[in-house]
């Protein structure tokens, strides 16, 4: 039989040490300068960090929190705790204070590593953090701001003087390597425990030639934050394959990214679509910059929402850096599906291909995806009938941390994760996410897609933002209500007429609320929960006559 | 924590069914015609096969043998038994009869599936096969030769009439999926049990962009036999990624392969180096064929021995299908290392790059490789000092089937497989296999590389074949003796002088035996065991004075 070989992220670390110790890790520092070192240097500091954790008395399984932007110390925290059999809890600093308190206490973090600028984020809630014993500011002793955080030290002092190699323990592959919380738009964040085995398999899949194909010869910039689902997994993938990695720190604005991409010869860049729309606009409007500024870029990886067709065309034809889409979620760490231009798809007319590329893509190797209707029955993969995306993957979580009720409703009896995403699947296997189940409006037993209504409202041309929520209705259970940021003379009737071109009458929102701004969550999504709550507070349910 | 998800080869089968049911599996039939069907068709017949095994009464874990060339029925046997929780034993028909008897009995195969042409191979030993209950000839009823094999049926009748879908069982990932025997040059073949988990991980690694990068858009021809270490894993890899697969059957001669590659638009071809030398010679000498005949070929994968530098150049420059090398062994199913043109290597002068490409390559993701000297102590990775290759990988076997003594000597106490290969590892991480430990001649405490001597002898120019064995010596323990097939007027002194240009005097063979042919094993390797035995029979040990 096969040898006893535990799948661990230590394997990544050791491969980089043995084969790629000369390859670079580059960080754009806050002051505009650049920090450069190698995987070999990082390995030594990661070893020091592991010794420091020993010395501090961190036991196997103990968690540290980290609240940081994408930088080399954050990278070190991806490995030091996990490879020495502890766990790292990556904290989203944009969460509301009461969420931060809740998740740090629930995780029981003993140490909290944080970038200097987040000391002010933590100070107001420090008294409520019951388990934190020690704050470690990510910098040297000059980096510690005048602060009331107690006790506090700096990262460089914390790891200084320790040996630069470490006798990494054998770790059972089912051991937690990291903890990450969802930033759902509904309810409290839920904890997802990543395991060494799951991360190994996710990382192996990430470099599959039909997924993201991250190679040794690539230069990868994860613009996506490292606290957000492991930076989509890129820090692990680059380490395993030996790709040069570029960490942008706070310099994630499109106008700051362009020179970084140019100077560091970035070949793969991962960020949400809006970043690329802005990058394109800047180059387009500049007198000095031309498309050549992105010459080294070979592939642009996006996630979170669909790219407009025009952007796909532009990056194909002008920048010659095709956009690939990934689809996933915190529970899947995160990857489940991606754009795959199969032999069959490449034979379709170009506009048909572009249409497919606006979809979430096909399941990655190892991922099983199915659609279920509201009764849990199978939905045909006909490209038209929507159903809830349910998935299995060897890197997908099997539960929420300490949340048995949420676990109960999010995993099926036969072991699938119920994603809450509503999608169609077409003849090419492409998944098209049309809605969140939370966002689907159940009107008299039928589903109305809030996302489709929102996209159509934006398509009106004089609407800047639009979100559609479902509110309780005395007869139909739920009915849609639209919140719209529009030019002043746009009326509800204008919008009704516009929507009737595309949708049946019963899909039309019962009310249009014209607002100055739609409230947003910590990750920039429309905060539908807040809207729903405030609507119900003000109006209660919609009466029958409406 | 992560969901319960067993890593199984059923995952490959189901992915092909769900996403790639329209993609082709092509077989070149013995009569020169071509059999074509799709992964969808194959899935249905694999389901029928699984039902037939149920009906026959095959229990979980029961083994079937298969003795076949690369064809679609052999492909079906890669999945039907394994995915229904049985195991398939791939039998090398070139083994000597007493080896065949030994391994089929040891495996306890209940069924033996065999191509019609192998009925004559089995007939003489059928009486000695204790566990075979039923022979199944791979074809329809007309395919059964007049034969004394009893009882016998044909494959098409065996699977006919069953349902074309199957409720695949949940299988523990540590379950044996297949059994394969080594064809070592020393001693009896040893059985290696592959597991579902091992094959899943090997297959995932195979499509890593820095390994073989087998993509959905590829057309793959495994010329390497499917009974030889799973056809290097390609049947599994193509199924998981949905690549079109072309099975050459008996048409593996270079002049037959050329039109198949051209007609089927093959992009990846896997075969030993001699095939490609011959393909090149044929095109070179042909009036009709030009390099364009290999236009679709993008990558040539070789293994088993190093390609000559001239062949590497030729395939780069003329055919534009770079040669990539793989290194592995039966125990590793088989992949451990491969050519990887890293950022660093690509900056070297071209001839330096070619030199590296003649080496076995760098460890694939997940593989740990180390060198040990004869005392088990570490050997520096300086590109010069040879040591035994010891390896760990999640798809590497942990034991030989039913051979505790062989297991004892081939696995170290700390869990590494002792490959018996002697290699150096250079600063780029490239492994260069310089010898088999069995082939290393231990002369007075020092190692003499028989392979280096053999290569030098071939390099003389007037030597067609050369093999060097170690024979017992009364003073030095072992000394080299060369067996040479050379032009008639070549003398031992000519060869001594030639070798002295490159090697110290003590490396020179004590004797040169001029022969008409060097005996070969069933897999075409020089049969050093036979030579050593016959030398010892004739001469005993070498006396001190020699």
Interface residues (C-beta under 8 A of the other chain):
Chain A: X1 X2 X3 X4 X5 X7 X11 X14 X15 X18 X19 X22 X23 X174 X176 X193 X194 X195 X197 X198 X200 X201 X204 X205 X207 X208 X209 X210 X213 X214 X215 X216 X217 X240 X241 X242 X244 X340 X341 X342 X343 X344 X346 X362 X363 X365 X366 X368 X392 X393 X394 X395 X396 X397 X398 X399 X411 X415 X417 X429
Chain B: X1 X2 X3 X4 X5 X7 X11 X14 X15 X18 X19 X22 X23 X174 X176 X193 X194 X195 X197 X198 X200 X201 X204 X205 X207 X208 X209 X210 X213 X214 X215 X216 X217 X240 X241 X242 X244 X340 X341 X342 X343 X344 X346 X362 X363 X365 X366 X368 X392 X393 X394 X395 X396 X397 X398 X399 X411 X415 X417 X429
